[in-house]
Amino acid sequence: MSDLLRGFWARAECEEPIFSAEEIEGVPPGQFELLRRHGFLRETDRTTWARCEACGDGHVEQVAWIRNATTGALTPYVSCPQAGGSRVSIERLRRWAIDLDAIAQATRRELGLVGNDAVLVPGRVWSLGRRHIAGRWRDFFFVVGAAREDANSLWDRCRQIDDAPAPVVLVPSHPPAELRWAPILLSSLTEFSQSGVSFNLAYLADSLPHDRQAGAAKTIASFAVPDRATWADLRVTIHEHSLRAEICGTTRDFGFDDLALSGPEDRLWQLLCVLARVGGQTPARSRSLSERDAATFRKQVSDLRRLLSTVFPIDGEPIKAMRGTGGYRCVFQISLDRQDGFPVQPERWDQCCLTELRDGRIAISVSTMEVFGARTISKETSLTDIETAERTGIRTEEYDLRALGLADEVGRPTAEARVLLDFLRNGGKLTRRGDDKDVLRLGGRLRLWMGMDSGPFQFAPSRRLWTATFECGTAAER
């Protein structure tokens, strides 16, 4: 009598992970029903080959279906050299396939994995999600047929495994020839019971290299998002020490501990604040940025994607790369709960320049005076001294209209924003009444943003003309 449960994982590695009716007949009572009830076995196409029962040779022949001339019913037969033909029971032609997708979902569920899951290669590789175990966060993958001859092609098609900082590769029973990821055998990790398949987490933790440098494990909170929710439905507001998330009418606050962040100086929190400040869209990559710095930023964005996908289990990527620019765009809405203002306070408005960029953002530049150490040579001693000196510099920041408070939640410009754009596109001149509320409100907003006491506009009553006291420009196509 064969043991179906013992041979289950080995059969899962086969190109056709299928059990025949003869194999099922010889298993201990209850094993087949256990696997079928939990969805691990599903009936598939009937076999086209069967064993002859008309003689004692036990030869296997191809099944032929013969139609009864009277009833029209089809009956399966196999040819036999001795008996000429042997009728086959239809029950003996039934087959059951291992449902690998069901195994992947059960593994994700029983291990308590969070984040996105996806089929990377149909029938071969699954991304299951992630969890904190053995001292750090790890990404889990389910790989079938890792020891087959075509396994090398799988790795080229699944860069996600190589890109994961700490991948855990689960295989049914046969590890790959090259132990590049120290795979875990499901045949050793799992146990079948009437409730399904259970995983020995202690065995799993002991099988993984423990991150000795990691501190105590922090649990990341998760937002129970509604079914069919998308990233576009999510609204995130960044407060000074917390994050407020709203999706489909449900609101929840997350502190640093909920997000497993160290505090306001955490690099991922700082990146969230930057994204909120620029309205969720970073500027194009600067030509002066080194490749090393660009790679560091890409890594931070990748880590933030994982964090957001863990907190908000929504399909797809929360942050998308903008092709050809080196910038990134949040698919969800993100903003600050406050207006931070320009980081440098100018003394006069004529030290400022506002420019409309091609992508709709506003660049604000301010002339600044920088103090630095200058080396001088003394004529009396011929020694080098260091004296303080000043030089003029330019500080430039780029803002989304939402970050300036000049657009609504979906990015539509407000009335004050349209006034600002008219100034920038017309060389700083605008014909309107002296008591125009939109101009006055815009002036107040810019004054607060730049930390200035005086207003940025002057009005000539005789010509009903408003003039900006700062430099205006536009790079957008008209």
C-alpha positions in Angstrom: 0.0 0.0 0.0 1.5 3.4 -1.0 1.5 6.4 1.2 -0.1 9.3 -0.8 1.0 12.0 1.7 4.6 10.8 1.8 4.9 10.9 -2.0 2.9 14.1 -2.5 5.8 16.5 -2.5 8.0 14.4 -4.7 5.2 14.2 -7.3 4.7 17.9 -7.1 8.2 18.3 -8.7 7.2 16.4 -11.8 6.5 18.0 -15.1 3.0 16.4 -14.9 2.2 16.3 -11.1 -0.7 13.8 -11.6 -1.9 10.7 -9.7 -3.7 7.9 -11.5 -6.7 6.0 -10.3 -4.6 2.9 -9.7 -2.3 5.0 -7.4 -5.3 6.5 -5.5 -6.9 3.0 -5.0 -3.9 1.8 -3.0 -3.5 4.6 -0.5 -4.5 4.5 3.2 -8.1 5.4 3.9 -8.8 9.1 4.1 -5.6 10.5 2.6 -7.0 11.1 -0.9 -10.1 12.7 0.5 -8.0 14.9 2.8 -6.0 16.3 -0.1 -9.1 16.7 -2.3 -11.2 18.4 0.3 -8.5 21.1 0.9 -8.1 21.7 -2.8 -4.6 20.2 -3.2 -5.9 17.6 -5.7 -8.3 18.3 -8.5 -9.6 16.0 -11.1 -8.0 16.5 -14.5 -8.3 14.9 -18.0 -8.7 11.2 -18.2 -5.6 9.1 -19.1 -5.2 7.9 -22.7 -3.3 4.7 -21.7 -4.6 1.8 -19.6 -3.5 -1.6 -18.4 -5.0 -4.7 -20.0 -7.0 -6.9 -17.6 -7.9 -9.6 -20.1 -4.6 -11.5 -19.8 -2.0 -11.9 -17.1 0.8 -9.9 -18.9 -0.3 -6.6 -17.5 0.7 -4.7 -20.7 -0.3 -1.1 -21.1 -2.0 0.0 -24.3 -3.5 3.2 -25.7 -7.2 3.6 -25.0 -9.7 3.4 -27.9 -13.3 4.5 -27.6 -15.7 2.4 -29.4 -19.3 3.5 -30.1 -22.2 1.1 -29.6 -24.1 0.9 -32.9 -27.4 0.5 -31.0 -27.2 2.9 -28.1 -24.5 5.3 -29.5 -22.6 5.1 -26.1 -18.8 5.2 -26.2 -16.9 2.5 -24.3 -13.2 2.5 -23.6 -11.1 -0.5 -24.8 -7.5 -1.5 -25.0 -6.1 -4.0 -27.6 -4.8 -7.3 -26.3 -2.7 -9.8 -28.5 -4.4 -12.7 -26.7 -7.9 -11.6 -26.2 -8.1 -9.2 -29.1 -9.6 -6.4 -26.9 -10.3 -5.7 -23.3 -12.9 -3.4 -21.9 -11.7 -0.7 -19.4 -13.6 0.7 -16.5 -14.0 4.5 -16.9 -13.2 4.8 -13.2 -9.7 3.5 -13.9 -9.1 6.3 -16.5 -9.7 9.1 -13.9 -6.7 11.2 -12.9 -6.0 13.9 -10.2 -3.5 16.7 -10.6 -1.8 18.5 -7.8 -3.0 22.1 -7.7 0.2 24.1 -7.3 -1.6 27.4 -7.2 -3.6 26.1 -4.2 -0.4 25.1 -2.5 1.1 28.5 -3.0 -2.0 30.2 -1.5 -2.1 27.8 1.5 1.6 28.4 2.1 1.1 32.2 2.1 -1.9 31.9 4.4 -0.4 29.4 6.9 3.0 31.3 7.1 1.1 34.6 7.7 2.8 36.4 4.8 1.8 39.9 4.0 2.3 42.2 1.0 1.6 41.4 -2.7 1.7 37.9 -4.1 2.0 37.0 -7.7 2.6 34.2 -10.2 6.1 34.9 -11.7 6.3 31.9 -14.0 3.0 29.9 -14.4 3.2 26.5 -12.9 6.9 27.1 -11.7 7.5 30.2 -9.6 5.3 32.2 -7.2 6.1 35.2 -5.1 4.2 34.6 -1.9 4.8 37.8 0.2 7.0 38.5 3.2 7.3 38.3 7.0 9.7 39.0 9.8 11.5 35.8 10.8 15.0 34.9 12.0 15.9 38.5 12.8 14.8 40.3 9.7 12.2 40.7 7.0 12.3 38.1 4.3 10.6 37.6 0.9 9.2 34.1 0.3 9.1 32.4 -3.1 7.7 28.9 -4.1 9.6 27.2 -6.9 8.7 23.9 -8.5 11.1 21.9 -10.7 14.2 23.8 -9.4 16.3 20.7 -10.1 15.1 20.2 -13.7 17.4 20.9 -16.7 15.6 24.1 -17.6 15.9 25.6 -14.1 18.6 28.1 -15.2 16.1 29.8 -17.4 13.8 30.3 -14.5 16.3 32.5 -12.6 16.7 34.7 -15.7 12.9 35.2 -15.8 12.6 35.8 -12.0 14.9 38.7 -11.1 12.6 39.4 -8.1 14.4 36.6 -6.3 17.9 38.0 -6.9 16.6 41.5 -6.1 15.1 40.5 -2.7 17.5 41.4 0.1 16.8 38.1 2.0 14.9 35.6 -0.2 13.5 32.4 1.2 12.9 29.8 -1.6 10.5 27.0 -0.8 10.7 23.9 -3.0 8.5 20.7 -2.7 11.2 18.1 -2.3 14.2 18.5 -4.6 16.7 21.4 -4.1 18.4 22.9 -7.1 21.9 21.7 -8.0 23.3 25.2 -7.2 22.3 26.1 -3.6 22.3 29.8 -4.4 19.4 30.6 -1.9 19.6 27.8 0.7 16.1 26.4 -0.3 13.7 25.0 2.3 12.1 21.6 1.5 8.3 21.7 2.1 8.5 17.9 2.6 10.5 18.6 5.8 8.7 21.8 6.8 5.0 20.7 6.5 2.6 18.2 8.0 -0.8 17.1 6.8 -3.8 16.9 9.2 -7.5 16.9 8.9 -7.4 20.8 9.1 -5.1 20.9 6.1 -1.4 21.5 5.9 0.6 23.0 8.8 4.0 24.5 8.9 6.7 24.1 11.5 7.8 27.8 12.1 10.4 26.8 14.6 12.0 24.5 12.1 11.8 27.3 9.4 13.4 29.8 11.7 16.2 27.4 12.6 16.8 26.7 8.9 17.4 30.3 8.1 20.6 32.3 8.7 19.8 34.5 11.7 20.6 38.2 11.4 22.6 38.7 14.5 22.9 42.5 13.9 19.1 43.0 13.8 17.4 44.1 16.9 14.2 42.7 18.3 11.6 42.0 15.6 9.2 44.8 15.0 5.7 44.0 13.8 4.3 46.2 11.0 0.7 47.0 11.3 -1.6 46.2 8.3 -4.6 48.1 7.0 -7.6 45.9 6.2 -8.3 47.3 2.8 -11.7 46.6 1.2 -11.9 44.1 -1.7 -11.1 45.5 -5.1 -9.5 48.6 -3.6 -6.7 50.1 -5.7 -3.8 52.4 -4.8 -5.6 55.3 -6.4 -8.2 54.9 -3.7 -5.7 55.5 -0.9 -5.1 59.0 0.6 -2.0 59.4 2.9 -1.5 62.5 5.0 1.9 62.9 6.7 1.8 64.5 10.2 4.8 65.4 12.3 5.1 62.0 14.0 2.4 59.9 12.4 0.7 58.9 9.1 -3.0 59.1 8.5 -4.4 56.7 5.8 -7.9 56.9 4.4 -9.3 54.5 1.9 -13.0 53.9 0.9 -14.3 55.8 3.9 -12.1 54.1 6.5 -9.4 56.1 8.3 -6.5 54.9 10.5 -3.4 56.5 12.1 0.0 54.8 12.0 2.8 55.8 14.4 6.5 55.0 14.0 6.1 51.8 16.0 3.2 50.7 13.8 5.4 51.1 10.7 8.5 49.6 12.4 10.4 52.8 11.8 13.0 54.1 14.2 11.7 57.7 14.4 11.6 61.0 12.4 15.1 60.5 11.3 14.4 57.1 9.7 15.4 57.2 6.0 12.0 55.8 4.9 10.1 58.3 6.9 12.2 61.1 5.4 11.5 59.8 2.0 7.7 59.8 2.7 8.0 63.4 3.9 9.8 64.3 0.7 7.1 62.7 -1.5 4.4 64.4 0.5 6.2 67.8 0.1 6.4 67.5 -3.7 2.8 66.1 -4.1 3.8 62.5 -4.7 6.0 63.1 -7.8 9.8 63.5 -7.6 11.6 65.7 -10.2 13.6 64.2 -13.0 17.0 62.9 -12.1 19.6 65.7 -12.0 22.5 65.3 -14.4 24.9 66.2 -11.5 23.6 63.2 -9.5 26.2 60.4 -9.4 25.2 56.8 -10.4 26.0 55.7 -6.8 23.6 58.3 -5.3 21.0 57.3 -7.9 21.4 53.6 -7.0 21.0 54.5 -3.3 17.8 56.4 -4.0 16.4 53.5 -6.1 17.1 51.2 -3.2 15.3 53.5 -0.8 12.3 53.7 -3.1 12.3 49.9 -3.4 12.3 49.5 0.4 9.5 52.0 0.7 7.5 50.1 -1.8 7.8 46.9 0.3 6.8 48.8 3.5 3.7 50.3 1.8 2.7 47.0 0.3 3.0 45.4 3.7 0.9 48.0 5.5 -1.6 48.3 2.6 -2.1 44.8 1.0 -3.2 46.2 -2.4 -2.4 44.7 -5.8 0.2 46.5 -7.9 3.0 48.9 -7.1 2.4 51.9 -4.9 5.2 53.9 -6.5 6.0 53.8 -10.2 9.1 54.9 -12.0 8.7 57.5 -14.7 10.4 56.3 -17.8 13.1 58.3 -19.3 13.3 60.8 -16.4 14.7 58.9 -13.4 11.8 60.3 -11.3 9.1 58.5 -9.4 5.3 59.0 -9.0 3.1 57.8 -6.2 0.0 56.0 -7.5 -1.8 57.0 -4.2 -2.4 60.5 -3.0 0.1 61.9 -0.5 0.4 65.3 1.1 1.6 67.0 4.3 -0.8 68.2 6.9 1.0 71.5 6.9 2.8 73.9 4.6 6.5 73.8 5.4 7.5 76.9 3.5 10.7 77.6 1.6 13.9 76.4 3.5 15.7 79.7 3.0 14.1 83.1 3.9 15.1 85.8 1.4 15.5 89.4 2.4 13.7 90.9 -0.7 11.4 89.6 -3.4 13.8 90.6 -6.1 16.1 87.9 -4.9 13.5 85.3 -5.9 12.6 83.6 -9.2 9.5 81.5 -9.8 9.5 79.3 -13.0 6.8 77.0 -14.4 8.4 73.7 -15.4 7.4 71.5 -18.3 5.8 68.9 -16.0 3.6 71.5 -14.3 5.7 71.9 -11.1 7.0 75.2 -9.9 10.7 75.9 -9.4 11.5 78.5 -6.7 15.0 79.9 -6.7 16.4 82.3 -4.1 19.8 84.1 -4.1 21.6 83.2 -0.9 24.8 84.4 0.7 27.1 81.5 1.7 29.8 81.8 4.3 32.9 79.7 3.7 36.5 79.4 4.7 39.0 80.9 2.3 42.8 80.4 2.5 45.0 83.4 2.3 48.8 83.8 2.3 50.3 86.3 4.7 53.0 88.6 3.2 54.8 88.9 6.5 55.0 85.3 7.4 54.4 83.5 4.1 52.1 81.2 6.0 48.6 80.1 4.9 45.7 81.4 7.0 42.0 80.7 6.8 39.6 83.6 6.9 35.9 83.7 6.5 34.5 84.9 3.2 31.1 85.2 1.5 29.9 84.2 -1.9 26.5 84.3 -3.6 24.7 81.1 -4.3 21.3 79.9 -5.6 19.0 77.7 -3.6 16.3 76.0 -5.8 13.5 73.8 -4.8 10.8 72.3 -7.1 7.2 71.9 -5.9 4.0 70.2 -7.1 1.1 72.6 -7.0 -0.5 70.5 -4.3 2.6 70.9 -2.1 2.2 74.7 -2.4 -1.5 74.4 -1.5 -2.5 75.6 -5.0 -4.3 72.4 -6.2 -7.0 70.2 -4.9 -6.6 66.5 -3.9 -6.6 65.3 -7.5 -4.2 67.9 -8.7 -6.6 70.4 -10.3 -5.2 74.0 -10.0 -7.1 76.4 -7.7 -8.1 79.9 -8.7 -4.9 81.3 -7.0 -2.8 78.8 -9.0 -4.2 80.0 -12.3 -3.3 83.6 -11.3 0.2 82.5 -10.5 0.5 80.7 -13.9 -0.7 83.8 -15.6 2.0 85.9 -13.9 4.7 83.4 -14.9 3.5 83.1 -18.5 3.2 86.8 -19.0 6.5 88.1 -17.7 5.1 89.0 -14.3 2.3 91.3 -15.5 -1.4 90.8 -15.0 -4.3 93.1 -15.7 -7.0 92.8 -12.9 -8.8 94.9 -10.4 -6.9 96.2 -7.4 -9.2 94.3 -5.0 -9.1 91.0 -6.9 -9.5 88.4 -4.3 -7.5 85.7 -6.1 -4.5 87.9 -6.5 -4.7 89.0 -2.9 -5.1 85.4 -1.6 -2.1 84.3 -3.8 0.0 87.1 -2.4 -0.8 86.1 1.2 0.0 82.4 0.4 3.4 83.3 -1.2 4.3 85.7 1.6 3.7 82.9 4.2 5.5 80.3 2.1 8.6 82.5 1.7 8.5 83.9 5.2 8.4 87.5 4.0 6.7 90.5 5.6 6.0 92.4 2.4 3.7 91.3 -0.5 5.0 89.9 -3.8 2.9 92.1 -6.0 2.5 95.8 -6.7 -0.6 97.4 -8.3 -0.7 100.5 -10.6 -4.3 101.9 -10.3 -3.9 104.1 -13.4 -3.3 101.1 -15.6 -5.2 98.5 -13.5 -1.9 96.5 -13.7 -0.5 94.0 -11.2 3.3 93.5 -11.4 5.2 90.7 -9.6 8.3 92.0 -7.7 10.0 88.7 -8.2 11.4 87.2 -11.5 8.9 85.2 -13.5 9.4 82.6 -16.2 8.0 79.4 -17.8 9.5 76.4 -19.5 6.2 74.9 -20.4 5.1 74.6 -24.0 2.4 77.2 -24.8 
